[in-house]
Every structure is written in structure tokens, then in C-alpha cells.
């Protein structure tokens, strides 16, 4: 992703999570425990086609957004609207989205 998308989005290298072997989980995405450990209580947005209610309960704070997307459709204008609305008023909200004027 870093090599393909970041230049297109005008972003520099982003931190990444190195996934260990996939451990089975009772409910939700196999990624959730690793994301939770890496993120802790920091503000973040997780946009993924494998997230749902189980992940929302793991990250209950208003400073953490769990947003599902349809893998068949990809990110839409509505998804970016959700991200903008969530980021509004947060300390990092002054940073523009790529393509914003």
C-alpha cells in the first residue's frame, strides 16, 4: 500500500503494523487485537472491509473511528464525508485531505 497509494495521495510514509501469524479470534476481524495493541488509546480511524460491531466495542472512544467499507465498491464520497466529520474539531483536523482545495 505504501508504495502504490501514498504517492497518489500525496502522503509521506505512514506507520504500519507488522502482522504476526493470524491468531483466531472469537468475534470480528483477526486484525483487531493487533490494531488495539498498536493503537492503545491514541486517536485513529480504521477503515476496512472486515470491521463491524465487534471492533466498535473494542474501540469505544469518540477519538477512535471504526468505519466499514464495502470491498466491492471501495471508498466513496460518503466514506470521506464520514472521515471528515469525525476529524472535525480534533487537534489534527487542520490537515487537508488530498484533493481538497
DONU-295113 format. One record per residue: residue number from 0; chain; x, y, z of N, C-alpha, C, O in turn. Coordinates in pm, whole numbers, plus 32768, in hexadecimal, padded with zeros to 4 digits. Atoms other than C-alpha are relative to their C-alpha. Layout:
<pts>
{NUM; 'A'; {X; Y; Z}; {X; Y; Z}; {X; Y; Z}; {X; Y; Z}}
...
</pts>
This chain:
<pts>
{0; 'A'; {8051; 7F8B; 8000}; {8000; 8000; 8000}; {8057; 807D; 8000}; {803C; 80DB; 7FB4}}
{1; 'A'; {7FAC; 7F89; 7FF5}; {8110; 80F7; 805E}; {803B; 8025; 7F78}; {803E; 809A; 7F54}}
{2; 'A'; {7FBC; 7FE6; 807F}; {81BD; 80D4; 7F0D}; {7F9B; 802C; 7F95}; {7FBB; 8081; 7F42}}
{3; 'A'; {8061; 7FE3; 8068}; {8080; 80E4; 7E3C}; {7FAA; 807B; 801C}; {7F9B; 80D1; 7FC6}}
{4; 'A'; {8063; 7F98; 7FE4}; {7F8E; 81CF; 7EEC}; {8037; 8083; 8034}; {8006; 80EE; 800F}}
{5; 'A'; {7FD1; 7F85; 7FC2}; {8059; 82C8; 7FB2}; {802C; 806A; 7F9B}; {8008; 80DE; 7FAB}}
{6; 'A'; {7FDE; 7F99; 8063}; {80F3; 8377; 7E84}; {7F85; 803A; 7FBA}; {7F7F; 80B2; 7F9E}}
{7; 'A'; {807B; 7FD0; 8041}; {7F9B; 838B; 7DE1}; {7FB2; 805E; 8059}; {7F70; 80BB; 8029}}
{8; 'A'; {8049; 7FAD; 7FA1}; {7F0A; 8425; 7F1D}; {8052; 8078; 8031}; {801F; 80CC; 807B}}
{9; 'A'; {7FAB; 7F91; 7FD6}; {802E; 8513; 7F4D}; {802B; 7FF6; 8091}; {8044; 805C; 80D2}}
{10; 'A'; {7FD9; 8015; 7F74}; {8089; 847A; 809E}; {808D; 7FC8; 8009}; {80BE; 7F85; 7FAE}}
{11; 'A'; {7F7F; 803E; 7FE6}; {81D8; 8422; 8131}; {7FE8; 7F79; 8043}; {7F76; 7F52; 805A}}
{12; 'A'; {800C; 8086; 7FC5}; {821F; 82D0; 81CC}; {7FB0; 8006; 8082}; {7FC5; 805F; 80D5}}
{13; 'A'; {8054; 800A; 7F88}; {8122; 826D; 82D7}; {802F; 7F8B; 8056}; {8069; 7F2B; 8023}}
{14; 'A'; {7FDF; 8073; 7FAC}; {815B; 818D; 8404}; {7FA8; 7F89; 7FDB}; {7F35; 7F9A; 7FB3}}
{15; 'A'; {804A; 8079; 8023}; {80EF; 8028; 83CA}; {800A; 7F9A; 8070}; {8065; 7F9D; 80C3}}
{16; 'A'; {8000; 8070; 7FA1}; {8099; 7EFA; 849A}; {8035; 7F86; 7FB6}; {8003; 7F65; 7F4A}}
{17; 'A'; {7FD0; 807C; 8039}; {8160; 7DC2; 844E}; {7FAC; 7F8F; 803A}; {7FAC; 7F78; 80B3}}
{18; 'A'; {805A; 8068; 7FD1}; {806B; 7CA3; 8462}; {804D; 7F80; 8020}; {8095; 7F4D; 7FCA}}
{19; 'A'; {7FC8; 8085; 7FE3}; {80E2; 7B6B; 8518}; {7FA3; 7F96; 7FC5}; {7F46; 7FB7; 7F7B}}
{20; 'A'; {805B; 8069; 802D}; {8043; 7A1C; 84D1}; {7F73; 8020; 8030}; {7F60; 8054; 809E}}
{21; 'A'; {808C; 7FE3; 7FDF}; {7ECA; 7A3A; 84CF}; {7FD1; 7FA5; 8071}; {7FC5; 7F2C; 8061}}
{22; 'A'; {8037; 804C; 7F90}; {7E49; 79D0; 8622}; {7F67; 8003; 7FF4}; {7F2D; 806A; 7FD4}}
{23; 'A'; {8092; 8001; 8008}; {7CDE; 7962; 8629}; {7FC5; 805C; 806B}; {7FFB; 8068; 80D9}}
{24; 'A'; {8048; 7FAB; 7FA1}; {7BEB; 7A53; 86D2}; {7F70; 7FCE; 8009}; {7F3B; 7F94; 7FAB}}
{25; 'A'; {8089; 802F; 7FEC}; {7A94; 7A0A; 8762}; {7F9D; 8048; 7FA4}; {7F47; 8009; 7F67}}
{26; 'A'; {805D; 7FB1; 8050}; {79E2; 7B27; 86AD}; {804D; 806D; 7FB8}; {80AF; 80A1; 7FEB}}
{27; 'A'; {7FC7; 7F8F; 8046}; {7A3A; 7C26; 85A7}; {807C; 7FDE; 7FB0}; {809A; 7F6B; 7F92}}
{28; 'A'; {7F8A; 800B; 8054}; {7B73; 7C63; 84E1}; {8078; 7FC6; 804A}; {808F; 7FE5; 80BF}}
{29; 'A'; {7F85; 8035; 7FC6}; {7CB2; 7BA1; 8521}; {8064; 8070; 801B}; {80BD; 805F; 806E}}
{30; 'A'; {7FA3; 7F90; 7FF1}; {7D64; 7CF3; 8507}; {7FEA; 804D; 8082}; {8046; 808D; 80B4}}
{31; 'A'; {8026; 7FAA; 7F90}; {7CAF; 7D90; 8630}; {805F; 7FFA; 8078}; {8083; 8064; 80AB}}
{32; 'A'; {7FA6; 8001; 7F8B}; {7D91; 7D15; 874C}; {8085; 8046; 7FE3}; {80BB; 808A; 803B}}
{33; 'A'; {7F81; 7FC2; 8023}; {7EC9; 7D89; 8693}; {7FF2; 8098; 7FF3}; {8048; 80E4; 801F}}
{34; 'A'; {801A; 7F71; 800C}; {7E32; 7EDB; 863D}; {7FEF; 803D; 808B}; {8026; 80A7; 80A7}}
{35; 'A'; {8016; 7FCD; 7F78}; {7DC0; 7F08; 87A6}; {8082; 800E; 804C}; {8097; 8072; 8090}}
{36; 'A'; {7F7E; 7FF9; 7FBB}; {7F1B; 7EBB; 882D}; {8055; 8072; 7FCA}; {8096; 80B9; 8017}}
{37; 'A'; {7FAD; 7F9A; 803F}; {7FC4; 7FA4; 8735}; {7FCC; 808C; 801B}; {8019; 80E8; 8036}}
{38; 'A'; {803D; 7F7C; 7FF3}; {7ED0; 80C6; 8756}; {7FF5; 802D; 8091}; {800C; 80A1; 80B0}}
{39; 'A'; {8017; 7FD8; 7F75}; {7E8B; 80BE; 88CA}; {7F8B; 8061; 8008}; {7F20; 8048; 7FD0}}
{40; 'A'; {806B; 7F9E; 7FED}; {7DC0; 81F0; 892A}; {8012; 807B; 7FA6}; {7FD3; 80E2; 7FBC}}
{41; 'A'; {7FE8; 7F8E; 805A}; {7E40; 82D2; 8811}; {7F8A; 8013; 7FA1}; {7F42; 7FB4; 7F84}}
{42; 'A'; {8065; 7FEA; 8066}; {7D51; 8376; 871C}; {8029; 7FBB; 7F7E}; {809E; 7FBF; 7F57}}
{43; 'A'; {7FE4; 803D; 8082}; {7D36; 82B5; 85D6}; {7F7D; 7FDD; 7FBB}; {7F14; 7FD2; 7FFA}}
{44; 'A'; {8072; 802E; 8050}; {7C4A; 8253; 84C0}; {802A; 7F7E; 7FBC}; {8094; 7F76; 7F7F}}
{45; 'A'; {7FE7; 8082; 8040}; {7C38; 80EC; 8447}; {7F93; 7FEC; 7F97}; {7F1E; 7FDE; 7FB7}}
{46; 'A'; {805A; 8014; 8071}; {7B9A; 80C3; 82F0}; {8023; 7F7B; 7FC3}; {8094; 7F66; 7F97}}
{47; 'A'; {7FE1; 8089; 8029}; {7B7B; 7F59; 8288}; {7F80; 7FBB; 7FD3}; {7F13; 7FE2; 7FFB}}
{48; 'A'; {8075; 804D; 802A}; {7A95; 7E62; 81DE}; {7FE4; 7F8B; 805F}; {7F84; 7F40; 8049}}
{49; 'A'; {8015; 806F; 7FA3}; {7AB4; 7D6D; 8302}; {7FDB; 802F; 808C}; {7FE6; 7FE1; 80EB}}
{50; 'A'; {8023; 7FCF; 7F7B}; {7A42; 7E49; 8424}; {7F6A; 800B; 800F}; {7F20; 801C; 7FAE}}
{51; 'A'; {808E; 7FF7; 7FE3}; {78F2; 7E54; 84CC}; {7FEA; 801F; 8093}; {803C; 8062; 80D3}}
{52; 'A'; {8027; 7FDF; 7F76}; {7847; 7E64; 861C}; {8064; 7FCC; 8067}; {807B; 800F; 80CC}}
{53; 'A'; {7F9F; 8036; 7F9F}; {7947; 7D86; 86CD}; {8076; 805F; 8010}; {80A8; 8072; 807F}}
{54; 'A'; {7F90; 7FA2; 7FF8}; {7A5B; 7E7F; 8676}; {7FD4; 8084; 8041}; {8021; 80C1; 808A}}
{55; 'A'; {8031; 7F85; 7FC1}; {7984; 7FA8; 86DB}; {7FFD; 7FF4; 8098}; {8019; 8055; 80DE}}
{56; 'A'; {8002; 8012; 7F6E}; {795F; 7F16; 8838}; {808E; 7FFC; 8039}; {80A2; 8020; 80AD}}
{57; 'A'; {7F75; 8004; 7FD3}; {7AD8; 7EE4; 884F}; {803D; 808C; 8005}; {8099; 80A6; 8053}}
{58; 'A'; {7FCE; 7F76; 8009}; {7B13; 8055; 87F7}; {7F8A; 8060; 8017}; {7F59; 809B; 7FB7}}
{59; 'A'; {807C; 7FB5; 7FE6}; {79F5; 810F; 88A3}; {800D; 8098; 8004}; {7FA8; 80DE; 8001}}
{60; 'A'; {7FEF; 7F70; 7FF0}; {7A8C; 826B; 88BD}; {7FDB; 8050; 7F85}; {7FE8; 8020; 7F15}}
{61; 'A'; {8022; 7FA6; 806F}; {7A16; 838F; 87E8}; {807C; 8028; 7FB2}; {8071; 8057; 7F40}}
{62; 'A'; {7F82; 7FDC; 8043}; {7B85; 83CA; 8793}; {8034; 7F8E; 7FA9}; {80A0; 7F99; 7F6E}}
{63; 'A'; {7FDA; 8071; 8054}; {7B94; 827A; 86DF}; {7F8A; 7FD9; 7FA9}; {7F1E; 7FBA; 7FDB}}
{64; 'A'; {806B; 801E; 8060}; {7AC8; 8239; 85A5}; {8019; 7F79; 7FC0}; {8086; 7F5E; 7F8C}}
{65; 'A'; {7FFE; 807F; 8048}; {7A7E; 80DE; 8520}; {7F99; 800D; 7F92}; {7F22; 801A; 7FAE}}
{66; 'A'; {805A; 7FE7; 8070}; {79E9; 8101; 83C5}; {8009; 7F90; 7F99}; {8071; 7F7E; 7F59}}
{67; 'A'; {7FFF; 806A; 8065}; {7987; 7FDA; 82E9}; {7FE9; 8038; 7F74}; {7F9D; 8097; 7F62}}
{68; 'A'; {8018; 7FE0; 808C}; {7999; 7FF5; 816F}; {7FE2; 7F7F; 7FB6}; {800D; 7F13; 7FDE}}
{69; 'A'; {8022; 8073; 8053}; {7910; 7F0E; 8067}; {8075; 7FE6; 7FA1}; {8096; 803B; 7F4F}}
{70; 'A'; {7F8C; 8022; 8052}; {7A37; 7E5F; 7FC1}; {7FDD; 7FFF; 7F6C}; {8034; 8014; 7F17}}
{71; 'A'; {8029; 8004; 808D}; {796D; 7E41; 7E7F}; {7FF7; 808B; 7FC4}; {7FFC; 809B; 7F4A}}
{72; 'A'; {8013; 7F76; 802F}; {7945; 7FBD; 7E6B}; {807C; 8055; 8019}; {80A0; 80A9; 7FC7}}
{73; 'A'; {7F8D; 7FAF; 7FD9}; {7A75; 804D; 7F1D}; {7FD3; 807E; 8048}; {7F5E; 808B; 806C}}
{74; 'A'; {801F; 7F83; 7FBA}; {7A86; 81A3; 7FC0}; {7FAB; 805A; 7FA7}; {7FC9; 806D; 7F31}}
{75; 'A'; {805B; 7FA9; 804A}; {796E; 828D; 7F58}; {8007; 808D; 803B}; {8046; 80A4; 80A2}}
{76; 'A'; {800A; 7F77; 7FCC}; {7929; 8400; 7F85}; {7FBF; 7FFF; 808A}; {7FE6; 804E; 80E1}}
{77; 'A'; {8041; 8009; 7F7D}; {7846; 83A0; 80A7}; {8063; 7FD2; 806C}; {805E; 8003; 80DD}}
{78; 'A'; {7F9B; 802D; 7FA1}; {7967; 82E8; 8150}; {805D; 8074; 8026}; {807B; 8087; 809C}}
{79; 'A'; {7FA9; 7F8D; 7FE2}; {7A46; 841B; 8131}; {7FB4; 8069; 8050}; {7FF0; 80AC; 80A4}}
{80; 'A'; {8052; 7FA6; 7FAF}; {7927; 84EC; 81BA}; {7FFB; 7FD4; 8091}; {8003; 8027; 80EB}}
{81; 'A'; {7FFF; 8035; 7F78}; {7918; 8409; 82EA}; {8086; 801D; 8043}; {808A; 8045; 80B8}}
{82; 'A'; {7F7B; 7FE5; 7FC8}; {7A91; 842D; 831C}; {8012; 8095; 801F}; {8049; 80B8; 8087}}
{83; 'A'; {7FF6; 7F6F; 7FE8}; {7A7E; 85A8; 82FA}; {7FAF; 8028; 807A}; {7FDF; 8075; 80CE}}
{84; 'A'; {8056; 7FDE; 7F8F}; {795D; 85BF; 83F0}; {803E; 7FD1; 8083}; {803C; 801A; 80E7}}
{85; 'A'; {7FC0; 8034; 7F87}; {7A13; 84E4; 84EC}; {807A; 8054; 8027}; {808F; 8071; 809D}}
{86; 'A'; {7F85; 7FB5; 7FE5}; {7B58; 85AA; 84CB}; {7FE5; 8091; 8027}; {8039; 80D1; 8066}}
{87; 'A'; {801F; 7F74; 7FE6}; {7AAB; 86FC; 84E7}; {800D; 8022; 8095}; {7FD4; 7FDE; 80EA}}
{88; 'A'; {7FEE; 7FD4; 7F76}; {7B17; 87B2; 8623}; {806E; 7FB8; 804C}; {808F; 7FDF; 80BC}}
{89; 'A'; {7F92; 8047; 7FBE}; {7C2B; 86BB; 8677}; {8082; 804D; 7FE7}; {808B; 8098; 7F86}}
{90; 'A'; {7F85; 7FB3; 800D}; {7D8E; 8743; 86A6}; {8044; 7FF5; 7F77}; {808C; 8050; 7F4E}}
{91; 'A'; {7FC1; 8015; 8082}; {7DFC; 86B6; 8557}; {7FA4; 8028; 7F8D}; {7FC8; 8014; 7F19}}
{92; 'A'; {8066; 7FE5; 8066}; {7CC5; 8730; 849B}; {8028; 806C; 7F9C}; {7FEB; 8077; 7F33}}
{93; 'A'; {7FD6; 7F96; 805D}; {7D7D; 8855; 83F9}; {8047; 7FC9; 7F85}; {805A; 8012; 7F24}}
{94; 'A'; {7FB9; 803B; 8072}; {7E31; 8766; 830F}; {7F9B; 7FDF; 7F93}; {7F33; 7FA3; 7FAE}}
{95; 'A'; {805D; 8013; 8070}; {7D8D; 875A; 81B8}; {8004; 7F6F; 7FCE}; {806B; 7F2C; 7FD7}}
{96; 'A'; {8004; 807E; 8045}; {7D1E; 861E; 810C}; {803B; 8016; 7F75}; {802A; 8082; 7F3C}}
{97; 'A'; {7FCE; 7FF1; 8088}; {7DCF; 85E0; 7FC1}; {7F8C; 8021; 7FA2}; {7F21; 7FE4; 7FA9}}
{98; 'A'; {8067; 7FD9; 805F}; {7D0A; 8689; 7EAE}; {7FA8; 8071; 8031}; {7F5C; 80A9; 7FE2}}
{99; 'A'; {804E; 7F8F; 7FCD}; {7C6A; 878D; 7F92}; {803B; 8083; 7FCC}; {80B4; 808F; 7FBA}}
{100; 'A'; {7FCD; 7F7D; 802A}; {7C82; 88F5; 7F1D}; {7FF2; 8063; 806E}; {8018; 80D7; 805E}}
</pts>
